[in-house]
Amino acid sequence: MALSGGRLPLVLGMLQILALDTGTDTLSAAALGAEPAGPHGMTRPPSSGRLLDRSVATRAFAVLGPTEALFEMTGFTLALWVSG
């Protein structure tokens, strides 16, 4: 609504978003909780290096994020236009 100025309807309602969030979080948490611990998990030192360095952040936020948003908004607008 904010990006379209109220001209396009919402894709999902608030209850749908909460149900989707609850469902996806529950399944991943159950999978992680059921996985057995590794035999030498606490004896090895942690891996060195950063998880999110400059090249990963640039690729995620400057390339992949806007590209995905563009494709999703184009698909939604096209589906809305075709269905009336």
Phi and psi restraints in degrees (value plus and minus 20) as a CYANA .aco file:
   2 ALA   PHI     -88.9   -48.9
   2 ALA   PSI     -59.7   -19.7
   3 LEU   PHI     -95.6   -55.6
   3 LEU   PSI     -49.8    -9.8
   4 SER   PHI    -116.1   -76.1
   4 SER   PSI     -23.4    16.6
   5 GLY   PHI      50.7    90.7
   5 GLY   PSI       3.4    43.4
   6 GLY   PHI      66.9   106.9
   6 GLY   PSI     -16.0    24.0
   7 ARG   PHI    -102.2   -62.2
   7 ARG   PSI     -43.1    -3.1
   8 LEU   PHI    -132.4   -92.4
   8 LEU   PSI     121.4   161.4
   9 PRO   PHI     -93.8   -53.8
   9 PRO   PSI     145.5   185.5
  10 LEU   PHI     -90.1   -50.1
  10 LEU   PSI     121.8   161.8
  11 VAL   PHI     -92.6   -52.6
  11 VAL   PSI     -66.5   -26.5
  12 LEU   PHI    -148.1  -108.1
  12 LEU   PSI     125.7   165.7
  13 GLY   PHI    -102.7   -62.7
  13 GLY   PSI     151.9   191.9
  14 MET   PHI     -83.7   -43.7
  14 MET   PSI     -61.8   -21.8
  15 LEU   PHI     -86.7   -46.7
  15 LEU   PSI     -54.5   -14.5
  16 GLN   PHI     -86.4   -46.4
  16 GLN   PSI     -59.6   -19.6
  17 ILE   PHI     -86.1   -46.1
  17 ILE   PSI     -62.6   -22.6
  18 LEU   PHI     -85.4   -45.4
  18 LEU   PSI     -60.2   -20.2
  19 ALA   PHI     -85.4   -45.4
  19 ALA   PSI     -61.4   -21.4
  20 LEU   PHI     -84.0   -44.0
  20 LEU   PSI     -63.6   -23.6
  21 ASP   PHI     -84.5   -44.5
  21 ASP   PSI     -64.9   -24.9
  22 THR   PHI     -83.2   -43.2
  22 THR   PSI     -64.3   -24.3
  23 GLY   PHI     -84.0   -44.0
  23 GLY   PSI     -65.0   -25.0
  24 THR   PHI     -92.1   -52.1
  24 THR   PSI     -56.6   -16.6
  25 ASP   PHI     -89.0   -49.0
  25 ASP   PSI     -57.9   -17.9
  26 THR   PHI     -86.6   -46.6
  26 THR   PSI     -64.4   -24.4
  27 LEU   PHI     -84.9   -44.9
  27 LEU   PSI     -62.9   -22.9
  28 SER   PHI     -90.0   -50.0
  28 SER   PSI     -56.4   -16.4
  29 ALA   PHI     -87.2   -47.2
  29 ALA   PSI     -58.0   -18.0
  30 ALA   PHI     -86.6   -46.6
  30 ALA   PSI     -59.1   -19.1
  31 ALA   PHI     -86.2   -46.2
  31 ALA   PSI     -61.6   -21.6
  32 LEU   PHI     -89.5   -49.5
  32 LEU   PSI     -54.4   -14.4
  33 GLY   PHI     -92.7   -52.7
  33 GLY   PSI     -46.8    -6.8
  34 ALA   PHI    -107.6   -67.6
  34 ALA   PSI     -32.2     7.8
  35 GLU   PHI     -94.7   -54.7
  35 GLU   PSI     109.9   149.9
  36 PRO   PHI     -91.7   -51.7
  36 PRO   PSI     131.2   171.2
  37 ALA   PHI     -92.3   -52.3
  37 ALA   PSI     128.5   168.5
  38 GLY   PHI     -91.5   -51.5
  38 GLY   PSI     135.0   175.0
  39 PRO   PHI     -88.9   -48.9
  39 PRO   PSI     -51.4   -11.4
  40 HIS   PHI    -140.9  -100.9
  40 HIS   PSI      15.4    55.4
  41 GLY   PHI     -85.3   -45.3
  41 GLY   PSI     -54.9   -14.9
  42 MET   PHI    -121.7   -81.7
  42 MET   PSI     -20.3    19.7
  43 THR   PHI    -115.1   -75.1
  43 THR   PSI     -43.6    -3.6
  44 ARG   PHI    -106.1   -66.1
  44 ARG   PSI     128.4   168.4
  45 PRO   PHI     -91.9   -51.9
  45 PRO   PSI     135.9   175.9
  46 PRO   PHI     -86.4   -46.4
  46 PRO   PSI     134.5   174.5
  47 SER   PHI     -89.4   -49.4
  47 SER   PSI     126.6   166.6
  48 SER   PHI    -111.0   -71.0
  48 SER   PSI     142.3   182.3
  49 GLY   PHI      81.9   121.9
  49 GLY   PSI     144.0   184.0
  50 ARG   PHI    -112.9   -72.9
  50 ARG   PSI     127.0   167.0
  51 LEU   PHI     -95.6   -55.6
  51 LEU   PSI     -60.4   -20.4
  52 LEU   PHI    -140.3  -100.3
  52 LEU   PSI      75.6   115.6
  53 ASP   PHI    -116.1   -76.1
  53 ASP   PSI    -196.4  -156.4
  54 ARG   PHI     -84.0   -44.0
  54 ARG   PSI     -59.8   -19.8
  55 SER   PHI     -90.0   -50.0
  55 SER   PSI     -58.2   -18.2
  56 VAL   PHI     -87.2   -47.2
  56 VAL   PSI     -63.9   -23.9
  57 ALA   PHI     -84.3   -44.3
  57 ALA   PSI     -61.1   -21.1
  58 THR   PHI     -83.9   -43.9
  58 THR   PSI     -64.1   -24.1
  59 ARG   PHI     -84.8   -44.8
  59 ARG   PSI     -61.5   -21.5
  60 ALA   PHI     -90.4   -50.4
  60 ALA   PSI     -67.2   -27.2
  61 PHE   PHI    -112.3   -72.3
  61 PHE   PSI     -41.4    -1.4
  62 ALA   PHI    -125.6   -85.6
  62 ALA   PSI     -41.2    -1.2
  63 VAL   PHI    -135.9   -95.9
  63 VAL   PSI     -81.7   -41.7
  64 LEU   PHI     -90.9   -50.9
  64 LEU   PSI     -62.5   -22.5
  65 GLY   PHI     -81.1   -41.1
  65 GLY   PSI     -75.4   -35.4
  66 PRO   PHI     -82.7   -42.7
  66 PRO   PSI     -54.2   -14.2
  67 THR   PHI     -84.9   -44.9
  67 THR   PSI     -66.1   -26.1
  68 GLU   PHI     -83.5   -43.5
  68 GLU   PSI     -62.0   -22.0
  69 ALA   PHI     -82.6   -42.6
  69 ALA   PSI     -60.6   -20.6
  70 LEU   PHI     -83.9   -43.9
  70 LEU   PSI     -65.8   -25.8
  71 PHE   PHI     -85.2   -45.2
  71 PHE   PSI     -61.4   -21.4
  72 GLU   PHI     -87.2   -47.2
  72 GLU   PSI     -63.2   -23.2
  73 MET   PHI     -87.5   -47.5
  73 MET   PSI     -55.6   -15.6
  74 THR   PHI     -85.8   -45.8
  74 THR   PSI     -64.7   -24.7
  75 GLY   PHI     -83.7   -43.7
  75 GLY   PSI     -61.6   -21.6
  76 PHE   PHI     -85.3   -45.3
  76 PHE   PSI     -65.4   -25.4
  77 THR   PHI     -84.3   -44.3
  77 THR   PSI     -61.0   -21.0
  78 LEU   PHI     -84.6   -44.6
  78 LEU   PSI     -63.9   -23.9
  79 ALA   PHI     -84.5   -44.5
  79 ALA   PSI     -59.0   -19.0
  80 LEU   PHI     -86.7   -46.7
  80 LEU   PSI     -59.7   -19.7
  81 TRP   PHI     -89.2   -49.2
  81 TRP   PSI     -60.9   -20.9
  82 VAL   PHI     -88.7   -48.7
  82 VAL   PSI     -59.6   -19.6
  83 SER   PHI    -102.2   -62.2
  83 SER   PSI     -26.2    13.8
